[in-house]
């Protein structure tokens, strides 16, 4: 498995963990954000969508889909911008920025791995 594929594979594992928490026991994460517990379906739907994203990341890593790896760097890098804006606008607590930092770190890992492999476009 190439270095970019490994970075995407590990990100997929992170997504599986996050997706499972949101799908099975979302209030565990909700409490971290100091929001009231929810019993609405939307948070479970988000968990399902995160698991679907994880599937795509796993498949891309497994098949060494370099174009996909490159495509993911920019959106994953921008998560920190959106999450910081949400916090600054008072829409979310500061802890949300930590999730943005994780996405940014994973994106940087993938970008550096792509650069080191000098994969053709």
C-alpha positions as CSV (number, residue, x, y, z in Angstrom):
1,X,0.0,0.0,0.0
2,X,1.4,3.4,-1.0
3,X,1.9,6.2,1.5
4,X,-1.0,8.2,0.2
5,X,-3.2,5.1,0.4
6,X,-2.1,4.5,3.9
7,X,-3.1,8.0,4.9
8,X,-6.5,7.6,3.4
9,X,-6.9,4.2,4.9
10,X,-6.2,5.5,8.4
11,X,-8.6,8.4,7.8
12,X,-11.2,5.8,6.8
13,X,-10.7,4.1,10.1
14,X,-11.3,7.4,11.9
15,X,-14.5,7.9,9.9
16,X,-15.7,4.4,10.8
17,X,-15.2,5.2,14.5
18,X,-17.0,8.6,14.2
19,X,-19.7,7.1,12.1
20,X,-20.4,4.3,14.5
21,X,-20.6,6.6,17.5
22,X,-23.0,8.9,15.6
23,X,-25.1,5.9,14.4
24,X,-25.2,3.9,17.6
25,X,-24.6,6.2,20.6
26,X,-24.7,9.8,19.3
27,X,-25.4,11.3,22.7
28,X,-21.9,10.3,23.8
29,X,-20.5,12.8,21.3
30,X,-23.4,15.3,21.8
31,X,-22.5,15.6,25.5
32,X,-18.9,16.5,24.5
33,X,-20.4,19.6,22.7
34,X,-22.5,20.4,25.8
35,X,-25.7,20.1,23.8
36,X,-28.8,18.5,25.2
37,X,-29.3,14.8,24.4
38,X,-31.2,14.1,21.2
39,X,-33.5,11.3,20.2
40,X,-34.1,12.6,16.7
41,X,-33.1,10.6,13.7
42,X,-30.9,13.2,12.0
43,X,-27.8,12.5,14.1
44,X,-28.1,8.8,13.1
45,X,-28.5,9.8,9.5
46,X,-25.3,11.7,9.8
47,X,-23.6,8.7,11.2
48,X,-24.8,6.6,8.3
49,X,-23.4,9.1,5.8
50,X,-20.1,9.2,7.6
51,X,-19.9,5.4,7.4
52,X,-20.7,5.6,3.6
53,X,-17.9,8.1,3.2
54,X,-15.6,5.7,5.1
55,X,-16.5,3.0,2.6
56,X,-15.4,5.2,-0.3
57,X,-12.1,6.1,1.5
58,X,-11.4,2.4,2.1
59,X,-12.2,1.4,-1.5
60,X,-10.0,4.3,-2.8
61,X,-7.1,3.2,-0.5
62,X,-7.5,-0.5,-1.5
63,X,-7.4,0.4,-5.2
64,X,-4.7,3.0,-5.0
65,X,-7.0,5.6,-6.5
66,X,-4.5,8.5,-6.6
67,X,-7.0,11.0,-8.2
68,X,-9.4,10.5,-5.3
69,X,-6.5,11.0,-2.8
70,X,-5.7,14.4,-4.5
71,X,-9.4,15.3,-4.6
72,X,-9.9,14.8,-0.9
73,X,-7.0,17.1,0.2
74,X,-8.8,20.4,-0.4
75,X,-12.2,19.7,1.1
76,X,-10.6,18.0,4.2
77,X,-8.3,21.0,4.6
78,X,-11.2,23.4,4.5
79,X,-13.1,21.7,7.3
80,X,-11.1,23.7,9.9
81,X,-12.2,26.9,8.2
82,X,-15.9,26.0,8.4
83,X,-15.7,24.7,12.0
84,X,-13.8,27.7,13.2
85,X,-16.4,30.0,11.5
86,X,-19.2,28.0,13.3
87,X,-17.4,28.6,16.6
88,X,-16.7,32.3,16.0
89,X,-20.4,32.8,15.0
90,X,-21.5,31.2,18.3
91,X,-23.1,28.2,16.6
92,X,-20.8,25.6,18.2
93,X,-18.5,25.2,21.1
94,X,-14.7,25.5,20.7
95,X,-14.3,21.7,20.9
96,X,-15.6,21.5,17.3
97,X,-12.3,23.0,16.2
98,X,-10.5,19.9,17.4
99,X,-12.4,17.8,14.8
100,X,-11.3,20.3,12.2
101,X,-7.7,20.0,13.3
102,X,-7.9,16.3,12.9
103,X,-9.3,16.6,9.3
104,X,-6.5,19.1,8.6
105,X,-3.8,16.9,9.9
106,X,-5.1,13.9,7.9
107,X,-5.3,16.1,4.8
108,X,-1.7,17.4,5.3
109,X,-0.5,13.8,5.7
110,X,-2.2,12.8,2.4
111,X,-0.8,15.9,0.6
112,X,2.7,15.2,1.8
113,X,2.4,11.5,0.9
114,X,1.2,12.4,-2.6
115,X,4.1,14.9,-3.0
116,X,6.7,12.3,-1.9
117,X,5.3,9.7,-4.4
118,X,5.2,12.2,-7.3
119,X,2.1,10.5,-8.6
120,X,1.3,11.3,-12.2
121,X,-1.8,13.4,-12.7
